[in-house]
Every structure is written in C-alpha cells, then in structure tokens.
C-alpha cells in the first residue's frame, strides 16, 4: 500500500462481477487479450474456484473504495509435478485507472505473493502489440522467453504471442 486511498487484497466472490467487467473492457479495447467475446461469471466459475488464496490467488487493487484492477497467479500445465513451481501471471486495470501507477503496485504484490507461495518461475503470455504490458514486465525484470508469430487471428489483423518470464 503506497497511499491511503489504495489497498491490495485477495479477491472475494463479491469482487467477481468487477473482475469480469474489467476483463471485458480489455476485450473491448482490443489486443489486450486473445478473447474476442465478453465473458461472464458463469463461464469463468471454474477458473475463479481454482484460484484460492493458498495456491493461485487473485489480487484486487482498491482505489478510492472501488476495485480498480486485478491480477492472478495461474498454474502452468496443471497436474504436472515437474512444472508445479512455474506459474502464469495475468493482470488488468480498469481503463480509467491506467497510467496512475496502480499496475506497478499490483505487480509488486503479485510477485511477492508468488515468492511467498514458494514458486520459482513466473511468466506472462501476451500479444506482441501490447507494448504497455511489455514495458511493465520489463520494469520488473521479466525478459522475453519466447515468441509464437502470427498465432492470434483477429479477423482483419493477426498478432504473435510473446512469453515473458523471470525467476522469483
């Protein structure tokens, strides 16, 4: 917590509608996610239930009393023990809250949570045209681990996927 009007905490079920709303904003904004149609709580219920505080937490950042963004830690190749300490990070901010430093606060808290849960490697998969996320990841010591060229087909435009990672 860097100022009195922001707080980062573990998401609870009553946060789910706001998490979905923020994610759907990213879909509408384009090229922030490979999803092209809005999601619903029902369509993501299993995903929400997988993300427990003790294994794969979802964090929310509260700014001026409202959920302004969220991050999640997710399993990679769930069930494969040799990869159990390698996890994926995802993060999204409300479009009105971007550029205010909240992403840095959220990233710091999420990396610290991954470390506290004894994970060893953290990675993000993002569209190569998402320069804002690339910049944020690089500020936190992530480097480019991989590239899958032109695999995302948005109809009128194609994009590659990048994998950025770091040891924690």
N, C-alpha and C positions, 0 to 999 in steps of 0.2 A: 504494500500500500504506500503510494508516494504522496498522496494528498488526501485530505479528509473527505473529499467527495467521491473517491473511488475505493473500491473493495474488490478483492478476488476471492471467490469461494467455490466450493464444489456445487455443481448444479443439482437441483432437486426437481422432482416431477413437475412442479408448478412452473419451472423455467422452460419446459419443453416447447410450449407454443412460441415463445420468443426466440428460442434457438432455431426452430423451423422457419420462423418469419425472417430472421437474419440470413439463414441459408438461402431461402427463396429470393431474397434481394440479390444475393451473389449470382443466382441463376439468371435473374432479370438483367443484371448489369453485364453479363456475358463474359466469357473467357476467364472466370474465376474458379469455375468448376466444370467438369465434363457433363454434369447433369444438364438437361435442356428443358425439363418439365418440372414444375413445382412438386415438392414432396409434401407429405402430411405426417402428422404424429403417428397415425396408424401404420403408414408404410415404413416408418422407422422405429417402431416399437421394439423390435428385437435388438436393433442397434443401440437404442437407449438402455435397454436392460443389460446388455453386455458390458456397458461402461459403468463399472462400480468404482466407488471411492478407493477401494483397496487393490484394484488391479488395473483398470483402464479408466481413469477419471475423466470427466468432463468438467472443465472450469468455466465459470462465467465471470466477466468483469462488470461490476455495477458502477455506473457513473450517474451521479445525481439521482439515485434511487431507482434507476432502470437498468435492465440487462442491456449493455452496450455491445457485447461481443462474447464469443465463447471459443474454447479450444478443447481438443480431445486427444487422448492417447489411445491408440488402437493396436490390436495385435497384428503381427505380420505372419501370415501362414499359420493361423491359429491351430494349435494342437501339435505342431512340430517342435518338439522339445529343444532341438539344437538352435532354434530361432526365437525361443521364448524371451530372451532379453533384448530383442530388436523390435522396436515399436515405431508406429507411424504417428506423426503429429499433424493435426489439421487445426485451422484457426480462421475465424471470420469475424468481422466487425460490421455493425450497423453502418450503412453508407454515410449517415450524418456524423458518425463518431471517428471516421478515418482521418488520419493526419494529426491526431491530437496526442500521440504517444501511448495510447491505450494498447496498441499491438505490442509494443516493447514490454509493457508491464505484464501482459498476458503471456508472452513468450518466456519471460524470465520465470514466472510462476510455474509454467508448464514444464520447462526444463528442470527446475528444482524438484517438481513432483516426480518426474521420470527418474531422476537421480535418487530420490528418497525411496522409490519403489525398487531400487537396485537394477534398473535397466542399464544396458551398456551402450546401445546404439539407437539413435533417433534419426528418422528420415521423414522427408516430406515428398509427396508426388504432386507436381503442379504443371499447369500448362505453360509452355515456354514463352508465351506472350504476357505472362503475369509478372511484369518487371517489378512491381511494388513488393510482391511476396519474395521474389528473388533477392531484392535488396535487404529486406528484413532478415531473411535466413542468413545471408552473408554477414550481416552485422553480428549475428550470434554464432559465428564460427562454422556454419554449415558450408560445405563445398559440394560441387557438382559430382555426383557419383554415377550418373547415367543419363542417357538420352534415348528416347524412342521417337524417331522422326515421323511426323505426319500421321499419328495414330488416332487423333481425335478429329472426327468429321462432323463439323457443324453445318453441313449442307453447302453453304456458299464459301466456307473457309475451313481450312484444315490447320491443325496445330500439333506440334510434338509435345510429348510429356517429358519433363525433367525430373530426375530424382536427386534431391539434395540431402546430404546426411552429415552426421558428426558423431563422434564418441562422446559419451557423457560420464 
